């Protein structure tokens, strides 16, 4: 486990995520496929929004259970908020928005079939 600093493209939204990047994945739903996300989930307590709460724009789709949060300036979704199947508050970070994150081999990560969920 280590702390990663992340941000949107313009830097208005900045955060810290404590994770080991051990469960990275991608999804083939219509939204994720278009965005090219590499996802890493973590408990909400391991995520700190350092700046930019007032710059976030909310988007819901499908079941409306995930808060997809975009920077209103650059349009990047660097993280989303929701809960797991047991009701625990979680944050999904976009690994592509983390500073000093390792290069991701998409063949070696989990693949979520969100298109058929």
Helices and strands as residue ranges (DSSP letters): E 2-7, E 14-19, E 25-27, H 30-35, E 39-43, G 44-46, E 47-51, G 53-55, E 56-59, E 67-71, E 79-83, E 89-94, G 95-97, G 106-108, E 110-112, G 114-116
